[in-house]
Amino acid sequence: MIVSKTLKSYRLQKIEKIGKMTQMSQDEIISNTKTVLQGLEALRVEHVSIMNGISEVQKDNEKSDMLRKNIENIELGLSEAQVMMALTSHLQNIEAEKQKLKTQVRRLHQENAWLRDELANTQQKFQASEQLVAQLEEEKKHLEFMASVKKYDDNQEQDDTCEKSRTDPVVELFPDEENDDRNNMSPTPPSQFANQTSGYEIPARLRTLHNLVIQYASQGRYEVAVPLCKQALEDLEKTSGHDHPDVATMLNILALVYRDQNKYKEAANLLNDALSIRGKTLGENHPAVAATLNNLAVLYGKRGKYKDAEPLCKRALEIREKVLGKDHPDVAKQLNNLALLCQNQGKYDEVEKYYQRALDIYESKLGPDDPNVAKTKNNLAGCYLKQGRYTEAEILYKQVLTRAHEREFGAIDSKNKPIWQVAEEREEHKYDNRENTPYGEYGGWHKAAKVDSPTVTTTLKNLGALYRRQGMFEAAETLEDCAMRSKKEAYDLAKQTKVSQLLTSNEKRRSKQIKEDMDFSEEKNAKP
């Protein structure tokens, strides 16, 4: 009975402890489990002792069986407690490993962050190094270039120097653009002012630099052209000071590059600076001052500031007339620019006067076949078109095409008709028998005349547009098709030339490589 009460009491305590263990922490559970384990072990020893005592005193199978079952239950409880202890130990090991892995992950995160910072710093240093290398390469090229052109200062022949001293390459800053009245202003050709100047001559190295910069700009390599100009400008200012004609020339060259990049504000600032320098050093009536005034007027014209450009252009015209004479071709070109500025302001009376005077100068000084004659007639015809004076415009267009035809094929007769006459005949007979006036009649003309000048193609388009306004669609299509063929054949010819040059270059490289391989083979065979 005593044993039964003890076991029952133990079980009640165990149940109470199990209820409490659900609210305990892990450490408390482990501690209580150890206590229970010790209690069960003591209870098992007590039961074994009691059982041994009973078996010695009397044989009571019922009590012995009960004690044996209790001992088995106690041993089962001991086994469960040991399993719990083993699981607890295993869980502690797993938790310790988990903490260890967390520590490693944390350390790896820190190392990754440090490596990212190092990589970012290295990339920045690498980019800075690349920029420095590129800058050093450009400086090296510039120094090599400056060294290569020094010979022009020392070994220039006197005749060549005298010839070049009469021209200013930077006057030709802006090319002609015939298709847009706002943009086809152009500076005059270099003025021959050697006898009227104060002795200033543009150094040969600046002429060479000017040509090099133009080449880079035409290729779109402004990242080379701009530093080259700025370095040369800095060198000139260090050696000669800011107020020197060479500095003004260099400012003009840099203005060219900025203009090609559509940086009109920067280009205007440079030209204004160059104008101030040339005015102070060469005099207000120097042709170089007129050239800078003209280039500044062209720049303002491209920005649509016609009112600001007009007085500059007129001042340049006054200087050229005073220095070169009123019938000089440079004066005619200045008149062309002034006429364009007035045309964009609607001053058609002045436009006609300036164009007509320029045309008279070109025809008397350069002859009727000079390209400037055809250009000026085209411009004057455009002025007539804006005023609705179609007949006068048509006469000028026909004059240009007739002269181009005579220059290519000789005198005009019934079998040698200019293209505009063929176009009008096709218009006249468009409802009769088209087969009698095929395109072949004028096919040879545009093939021979396409290289005459871009002005001829422009004239074909302009007269075609005029015919179209008058409802002469057949004649318009004739001229427009002719212009299109001319442009296409000129493009194909240029493309073939480029391909031919490329093939020639590749063939030379291939021949050189074959020769090098042969030389190497002979050298290899000659070895003992």
C-alpha positions as CSV (number, residue, x, y, z in Angstrom):
1,M,0.0,0.0,0.0
2,I,2.8,2.3,0.8
3,V,4.4,1.7,-2.6
4,S,1.2,2.3,-4.3
5,K,0.7,5.6,-2.5
6,T,4.2,6.6,-3.3
7,L,3.9,5.8,-7.0
8,K,0.5,7.6,-7.1
9,S,2.0,10.6,-5.4
10,Y,5.0,10.6,-7.9
11,R,2.6,10.5,-10.8
12,L,0.6,13.4,-9.5
13,Q,3.8,15.4,-9.1
14,K,4.9,14.4,-12.6
15,I,1.6,15.6,-14.1
16,E,1.8,18.9,-12.2
17,K,5.4,19.4,-13.3
18,I,4.5,18.6,-16.9
19,G,1.7,21.2,-16.7
20,K,4.2,23.7,-15.3
21,M,6.9,22.8,-17.9
22,T,4.7,24.1,-20.7
23,Q,5.2,27.6,-19.3
24,M,9.0,27.2,-18.6
25,S,12.0,28.2,-20.6
26,Q,14.3,25.8,-22.2
27,D,16.9,26.0,-19.4
28,E,14.2,25.4,-16.8
29,I,12.9,22.4,-18.6
30,I,16.4,20.9,-18.8
31,S,16.9,21.5,-15.0
32,N,13.6,20.0,-14.1
33,T,14.1,17.0,-16.3
34,K,17.4,16.3,-14.6
35,T,15.6,16.5,-11.2
36,V,12.9,14.1,-12.4
37,L,15.6,11.8,-13.7
38,Q,17.3,11.7,-10.3
39,G,13.9,11.1,-8.6
40,L,13.0,8.3,-10.9
41,E,16.4,6.7,-10.4
42,A,16.0,6.9,-6.6
43,L,12.4,5.5,-6.9
44,R,13.7,2.6,-9.1
45,V,16.3,1.7,-6.5
46,E,13.7,1.8,-3.8
47,H,11.4,-0.4,-5.7
48,V,14.1,-2.9,-6.5
49,S,15.1,-3.0,-2.8
50,I,11.4,-3.5,-1.7
51,M,11.0,-6.2,-4.3
52,N,14.1,-8.0,-3.1
53,G,12.8,-7.8,0.5
54,I,9.4,-9.2,-0.3
55,S,10.9,-12.1,-2.3
56,E,13.1,-13.0,0.7
57,V,10.4,-12.7,3.4
58,Q,7.4,-14.2,1.6
59,K,6.2,-15.2,-1.7
60,D,3.5,-12.9,-2.7
61,N,3.1,-13.1,-6.4
62,E,0.5,-10.3,-6.6
63,K,2.7,-7.8,-4.9
64,S,5.8,-8.9,-6.8
65,D,3.9,-8.4,-10.1
66,M,2.8,-5.0,-9.1
67,L,6.3,-4.0,-8.1
68,R,7.7,-5.4,-11.3
69,K,5.2,-3.3,-13.3
70,N,6.1,-0.2,-11.3
71,I,9.8,-0.8,-11.9
72,E,9.1,-1.2,-15.7
73,N,7.1,2.1,-15.7
74,I,10.0,3.8,-13.8
75,E,12.5,2.4,-16.2
76,L,10.3,3.7,-19.1
77,G,10.2,7.1,-17.5
78,L,14.0,7.0,-17.1
79,S,14.4,6.1,-20.8
80,E,12.1,8.9,-21.8
81,A,13.9,11.4,-19.6
82,Q,17.3,10.3,-21.1
83,V,15.9,10.7,-24.6
84,M,14.7,14.2,-23.7
85,M,18.2,15.0,-22.3
86,A,19.7,13.7,-25.5
87,L,17.4,15.7,-27.7
88,T,18.1,18.8,-25.6
89,S,21.8,18.3,-26.1
90,H,21.3,17.8,-29.8
91,L,19.1,21.0,-30.0
92,Q,21.8,22.9,-28.1
93,N,24.4,21.8,-30.6
94,I,22.2,22.8,-33.5
95,E,21.5,26.2,-31.9
96,A,25.2,26.7,-31.4
97,E,25.9,25.8,-35.0
98,K,23.1,28.1,-36.1
99,Q,24.7,31.0,-34.1
100,K,28.0,30.2,-35.6
101,L,26.6,30.3,-39.1
102,K,24.9,33.6,-38.4
103,T,28.2,35.0,-37.2
104,Q,29.8,33.8,-40.4
105,V,27.0,35.3,-42.6
106,R,27.3,38.6,-40.7
107,R,31.1,38.6,-41.3
108,L,30.6,37.8,-45.0
109,H,28.1,40.7,-45.4
110,Q,30.7,43.0,-43.9
111,E,33.4,41.7,-46.2
112,N,31.1,42.1,-49.2
113,A,30.3,45.7,-48.2
114,W,34.0,46.4,-47.9
115,L,34.7,44.8,-51.2
116,R,32.0,46.9,-52.9
117,D,33.5,50.0,-51.5
118,E,37.0,48.9,-52.7
119,L,35.6,48.1,-56.1
120,A,33.8,51.5,-56.4
121,N,37.0,53.3,-55.4
122,T,39.0,51.3,-57.9
123,Q,36.5,52.0,-60.7
124,Q,36.7,55.7,-59.9
125,K,40.5,55.6,-60.0
126,F,40.4,53.6,-63.2
127,Q,38.1,56.2,-64.9
128,A,40.3,59.0,-63.7
129,S,43.3,57.2,-65.1
130,E,41.6,56.7,-68.4
131,Q,40.7,60.4,-68.6
132,L,44.3,61.3,-67.7
133,V,45.7,58.9,-70.4
134,A,43.3,60.4,-73.0
135,Q,44.3,63.9,-72.0
136,L,48.0,63.0,-72.2
137,E,47.5,61.4,-75.6
138,E,45.9,64.5,-76.9
139,E,48.6,66.7,-75.4
140,K,51.2,64.4,-77.0
141,K,49.5,64.7,-80.4
142,H,49.3,68.5,-80.0
143,L,53.0,68.7,-79.0
144,E,54.0,66.5,-82.0
145,F,51.8,68.6,-84.3
146,M,53.4,71.9,-83.0
147,A,56.8,70.4,-83.4
148,S,56.0,69.3,-86.9
149,V,54.8,72.7,-88.0
150,K,57.8,74.7,-86.6
151,K,59.6,74.1,-89.8
152,Y,57.1,76.4,-91.6
153,D,58.4,79.3,-89.5
154,D,62.0,78.7,-90.3
155,N,62.1,77.2,-93.8
156,Q,59.2,79.0,-95.5
157,E,60.1,80.2,-99.0
158,Q,59.7,84.0,-99.5
159,D,57.4,83.6,-102.6
160,D,55.1,81.2,-100.8
161,T,55.0,83.5,-97.8
162,C,54.1,86.5,-99.9
163,E,51.3,84.6,-101.5
164,K,49.8,83.2,-98.3
165,S,50.1,86.6,-96.6
166,R,47.4,87.9,-98.9
167,T,44.8,85.4,-97.6
168,D,43.1,84.8,-94.3
169,P,41.9,81.2,-94.0
170,V,39.6,81.9,-91.1
171,V,37.5,84.3,-93.2
172,E,36.0,81.1,-94.7
173,L,34.5,80.1,-91.4
174,F,31.1,79.1,-92.6
175,P,30.2,77.2,-95.8
176,D,27.4,78.0,-98.2
177,E,24.0,76.3,-97.7
178,E,21.9,77.1,-100.7
179,N,18.7,75.4,-99.7
180,D,17.8,77.7,-96.8
181,D,17.7,81.5,-97.3
182,R,18.3,82.0,-93.6
183,N,21.4,80.0,-93.6
184,N,23.1,80.5,-97.0
185,M,25.0,83.6,-95.9
186,S,28.7,83.0,-96.4
187,P,31.8,85.0,-95.8
188,T,33.7,86.4,-98.8
189,P,36.8,84.8,-100.2
190,P,40.1,85.7,-98.4
191,S,40.9,89.3,-99.1
192,Q,44.1,90.3,-100.8
193,F,45.1,93.1,-98.5
194,A,48.9,92.7,-98.3
195,N,49.6,96.2,-99.6
196,Q,47.0,97.9,-97.4
197,T,47.8,96.2,-94.1
198,S,50.1,97.3,-91.3
199,G,52.4,94.3,-92.0
200,Y,50.5,91.6,-90.1
201,E,50.7,88.1,-91.7
202,I,49.0,85.0,-90.4
203,P,51.8,82.6,-89.3
204,A,52.0,79.4,-91.3
205,R,51.5,77.2,-88.2
206,L,48.1,78.8,-87.6
207,R,47.2,78.1,-91.3
208,T,48.2,74.5,-90.8
209,L,46.3,74.3,-87.5
210,H,43.2,75.8,-89.2
211,N,43.3,73.1,-91.8
212,L,43.7,70.4,-89.2
213,V,40.9,71.7,-87.1
214,I,38.6,71.8,-90.1
215,Q,39.5,68.2,-90.8
216,Y,38.7,67.1,-87.3
217,A,35.4,69.1,-87.3
218,S,34.3,67.6,-90.6
219,Q,34.8,64.1,-89.1
220,G,32.8,65.1,-86.0
221,R,35.8,64.7,-83.7
222,Y,35.1,67.8,-81.6
223,E,36.6,66.2,-78.5
224,V,40.0,66.5,-80.4
225,A,39.4,69.8,-82.2
226,V,38.3,71.8,-79.1
227,P,41.2,70.9,-76.8
228,L,43.6,71.4,-79.7
229,C,42.3,75.0,-80.3
230,K,42.2,75.8,-76.6
231,Q,45.8,74.6,-76.0
232,A,47.0,76.6,-79.0
233,L,45.1,79.6,-77.7
234,E,46.6,79.3,-74.3
235,D,50.1,79.0,-75.7
236,L,49.6,82.1,-77.9
237,E,48.4,84.1,-74.9
238,K,51.4,83.1,-72.8
239,T,53.9,84.0,-75.5
240,S,52.3,87.0,-77.1
241,G,49.6,88.3,-74.7
242,H,45.9,88.3,-75.2
243,D,45.8,91.5,-77.4
244,H,47.7,90.0,-80.4
245,P,46.4,89.4,-83.9
246,D,47.4,85.7,-83.7
247,V,45.2,85.3,-80.7
248,A,42.3,86.9,-82.7
249,T,43.0,84.4,-85.5
250,M,42.9,81.5,-83.1
251,L,39.6,82.8,-81.6
252,N,38.2,82.7,-85.1
253,I,39.2,79.1,-85.6
254,L,37.7,78.1,-82.2
255,A,34.5,79.9,-83.1
256,L,34.3,77.7,-86.2
257,V,34.3,74.6,-84.0
258,Y,31.7,76.0,-81.7
259,R,29.5,77.0,-84.6
260,D,29.6,73.5,-86.0
261,Q,28.5,72.2,-82.6
262,N,25.6,74.8,-82.7
263,K,27.1,76.6,-79.7
264,Y,26.2,80.0,-81.2
265,K,26.5,81.9,-78.0
266,E,30.0,80.7,-77.3
267,A,31.0,81.4,-80.9
268,A,29.6,84.9,-80.8
269,N,31.6,85.7,-77.7
270,L,34.8,84.5,-79.3
271,L,34.2,86.5,-82.5
272,N,33.4,89.7,-80.5
273,D,36.7,89.2,-78.6
274,A,38.5,88.7,-81.9
275,L,36.9,91.8,-83.3
276,S,38.0,93.9,-80.3
277,I,41.6,92.6,-80.6
278,R,41.8,93.2,-84.4
279,G,40.3,96.7,-84.0
280,K,42.9,97.6,-81.4
281,T,46.0,96.0,-83.0
282,L,45.3,96.3,-86.8
283,G,43.0,99.4,-87.0
284,E,39.3,99.8,-87.4
285,N,39.5,99.8,-91.2
286,H,41.6,96.7,-91.6
287,P,40.3,93.9,-93.9
288,A,40.7,91.4,-91.1
289,V,38.3,93.5,-89.1
290,A,35.8,93.3,-92.0
291,A,36.2,89.5,-92.1
292,T,35.4,89.2,-88.4
293,L,32.5,91.6,-88.8
294,N,31.2,89.5,-91.6
295,N,31.6,86.2,-89.7
296,L,29.8,87.7,-86.7
297,A,27.0,88.9,-89.0
298,V,26.7,85.4,-90.5
299,L,26.5,83.9,-87.0
300,Y,23.7,86.3,-86.0
301,G,21.9,85.6,-89.2
302,K,21.9,81.8,-88.4
303,R,20.4,82.6,-85.0
304,G,17.7,84.7,-86.7
305,K,19.0,88.0,-85.3
306,Y,18.8,89.8,-88.7
307,K,18.5,93.3,-87.2
308,D,21.6,92.8,-85.2
309,A,23.5,91.3,-88.1
310,E,22.6,94.0,-90.7
311,P,24.7,96.9,-89.2
312,L,27.7,94.5,-88.9
313,C,27.4,93.5,-92.5
314,K,27.1,97.1,-93.7
315,R,30.2,98.1,-91.7
316,A,32.1,95.2,-93.2
317,L,30.9,96.4,-96.7
318,E,32.2,99.9,-96.0
319,I,35.7,98.6,-95.0
320,R,35.9,96.3,-98.1
321,E,34.9,99.1,-100.4
322,K,37.4,101.5,-98.9
323,V,40.3,99.1,-98.9
324,L,39.6,96.9,-102.0
325,G,37.5,99.2,-104.2
326,K,33.8,99.1,-105.0
327,D,34.2,96.6,-107.8
328,H,36.1,93.9,-106.0
329,P,34.6,90.4,-105.9
330,D,34.8,90.4,-102.1
331,V,32.6,93.4,-102.1
332,A,30.1,91.5,-104.2
333,K,30.1,88.6,-101.8
334,Q,29.5,91.1,-98.9
335,L,26.6,92.5,-100.9
336,N,25.1,89.0,-101.3
337,N,25.2,88.5,-97.5
338,L,23.7,91.9,-96.9
339,A,20.9,91.2,-99.4
340,L,20.1,87.9,-97.6
341,L,19.8,89.8,-94.3
342,C,17.5,92.4,-95.9
343,Q,15.4,89.7,-97.6
344,N,14.7,88.0,-94.3
345,Q,13.4,91.3,-93.1
346,G,11.2,91.8,-96.1
347,K,13.2,94.8,-97.5
348,Y,12.9,93.7,-101.1
349,D,13.9,97.0,-102.7
350,E,17.2,96.9,-101.0
351,V,17.6,93.2,-101.7
352,E,17.2,93.7,-105.4
353,K,19.6,96.6,-105.4
354,Y,22.3,94.6,-103.6
355,Y,21.9,91.5,-105.7
356,Q,22.0,93.4,-108.9
357,R,25.1,95.3,-107.9
358,A,26.8,92.0,-106.9
359,L,25.8,90.4,-110.2
360,D,27.3,93.2,-112.2
361,I,30.6,92.9,-110.2
362,Y,30.8,89.2,-110.7
363,E,30.0,89.3,-114.5
364,S,32.5,92.2,-115.1
365,K,35.4,90.9,-112.9
366,L,35.0,87.1,-113.0
367,G,33.1,86.5,-116.2
368,P,29.7,85.0,-117.0
369,D,30.8,81.4,-116.3
370,D,31.9,82.1,-112.7
371,P,29.9,80.0,-110.2
372,N,29.1,83.1,-108.2
373,V,27.1,84.5,-111.2
374,A,24.7,81.6,-111.2
375,K,24.4,81.7,-107.4
376,T,23.6,85.3,-107.4
377,K,21.0,84.9,-110.2
378,N,19.4,82.1,-108.1
379,N,19.3,84.3,-105.1
380,L,17.8,87.2,-107.0
381,A,15.2,84.9,-108.6
382,G,14.3,83.7,-105.1
383,C,13.7,87.4,-104.1
384,Y,11.4,87.8,-107.2
385,L,9.5,84.7,-106.2
386,K,8.8,86.0,-102.7
387,Q,7.3,89.1,-104.4
388,G,5.2,87.1,-106.8
389,R,7.3,88.3,-109.8
390,Y,7.3,84.9,-111.5
391,T,8.2,86.0,-115.0
392,E,11.4,87.8,-113.9
393,A,12.4,84.8,-111.7
394,E,11.8,82.4,-114.6
395,I,14.1,84.5,-116.9
396,L,16.9,84.3,-114.4
397,Y,16.5,80.5,-113.9
398,K,16.5,79.9,-117.7
399,Q,19.6,82.1,-118.1
400,V,21.5,79.9,-115.6
401,L,20.4,76.6,-117.3
402,T,21.1,78.0,-120.8
403,R,24.6,79.1,-119.9
404,A,25.3,75.7,-118.3
405,H,24.1,73.9,-121.4
406,E,26.2,76.1,-123.7
407,R,29.2,75.5,-121.6
408,E,28.7,71.7,-121.8
409,F,27.3,71.2,-125.4
410,G,28.0,74.4,-127.3
411,A,25.6,76.8,-129.1
412,I,21.9,76.1,-128.9
413,D,20.0,75.2,-132.0
414,S,17.0,73.0,-133.0
415,K,18.9,69.9,-132.3
416,N,20.7,71.1,-129.2
417,K,18.1,72.3,-126.9
418,P,18.5,73.3,-123.2
419,I,16.7,71.3,-120.6
420,W,14.1,73.9,-119.8
421,Q,13.1,74.1,-123.5
422,V,12.7,70.3,-123.6
423,A,10.6,70.5,-120.5
424,E,8.3,73.1,-122.0
425,E,7.9,71.0,-125.2
426,R,6.9,68.0,-123.1
427,E,4.3,70.2,-121.4
428,E,3.0,71.4,-124.7
429,H,2.7,67.9,-126.2
430,K,1.7,66.0,-123.1
431,Y,-1.8,65.1,-124.5
432,D,-0.5,64.4,-128.0
433,N,2.1,61.7,-128.5
434,R,4.3,61.3,-125.4
435,E,6.4,58.7,-127.2
436,N,7.8,61.4,-129.4
437,T,9.4,63.3,-126.5
438,P,11.1,60.6,-124.4
439,Y,13.4,61.3,-121.5
440,G,16.3,60.2,-123.6
441,E,16.3,63.6,-125.3
442,Y,17.7,65.2,-122.2
443,G,19.3,62.2,-120.6
444,G,22.8,63.1,-121.8
445,W,22.4,66.6,-120.6
446,H,22.0,66.0,-116.9
447,K,24.8,63.3,-117.0
448,A,27.3,65.8,-118.4
449,A,26.1,68.9,-116.4
450,K,25.6,67.2,-113.0
451,V,29.1,68.1,-111.9
452,D,28.9,71.7,-113.2
453,S,28.0,73.0,-109.7
454,P,25.4,72.4,-107.0
455,T,23.8,75.6,-108.3
456,V,22.6,73.9,-111.5
457,T,20.8,71.2,-109.6
458,T,19.3,73.9,-107.3
459,T,18.2,75.8,-110.4
460,L,16.5,72.8,-111.8
461,K,14.5,72.3,-108.6
462,N,13.6,76.0,-108.4
463,L,12.4,76.3,-111.9
464,G,10.5,73.0,-111.5
465,A,8.8,74.4,-108.4
466,L,7.9,77.6,-110.4
467,Y,6.4,75.5,-113.3
468,R,4.4,73.6,-110.7
469,R,3.0,76.8,-109.3
470,Q,1.9,77.7,-112.9
471,G,0.2,74.4,-113.4
472,M,2.9,73.1,-115.8
473,F,3.2,69.7,-114.1
474,E,4.8,67.8,-117.0
475,A,7.5,70.4,-117.3
476,A,8.0,70.4,-113.5
477,E,8.4,66.6,-113.4
478,T,10.9,66.8,-116.2
479,L,13.2,69.2,-114.4
480,E,12.7,67.5,-111.0
481,D,13.5,64.1,-112.4
482,C,16.6,65.5,-114.0
483,A,17.7,67.1,-110.8
484,M,17.0,63.8,-108.9
485,R,19.0,61.8,-111.4
486,S,21.9,64.3,-111.3
487,K,22.0,64.1,-107.5
488,K,21.8,60.3,-107.5
489,E,24.5,59.9,-110.1
490,A,26.8,62.3,-108.3
491,Y,26.2,60.3,-105.1
492,D,26.9,57.0,-106.9
493,L,30.1,58.4,-108.4
494,A,31.3,59.6,-105.0
495,K,30.4,56.2,-103.5
496,Q,32.3,54.3,-106.2
497,T,35.3,56.5,-105.7
498,K,35.2,55.8,-102.0
499,V,34.9,52.1,-102.5
500,S,37.7,52.2,-105.0
501,Q,39.9,54.0,-102.6
502,L,39.0,51.5,-99.9
503,L,39.8,48.5,-102.1
504,T,43.1,50.1,-103.2
505,S,44.0,50.6,-99.5
506,N,43.1,47.0,-98.7
507,E,45.1,45.8,-101.6
508,K,48.1,47.7,-100.5
509,R,47.8,46.3,-97.0
510,R,47.4,42.8,-98.4
511,S,50.5,43.2,-100.6
512,K,52.5,44.6,-97.7
513,Q,51.4,41.6,-95.5
514,I,52.3,39.1,-98.2
515,K,55.7,40.8,-98.7
516,E,56.3,40.7,-94.9
517,D,55.3,37.0,-94.8
518,M,57.7,36.2,-97.7
519,D,60.5,38.1,-96.0
520,F,59.9,36.2,-92.8
521,S,59.8,32.9,-94.7
522,E,63.1,33.7,-96.5
523,E,64.7,34.7,-93.2
524,K,63.5,31.6,-91.5
525,N,64.8,29.3,-94.4
526,A,68.1,31.1,-94.3
527,K,68.8,30.1,-90.7
528,P,71.2,27.2,-90.3
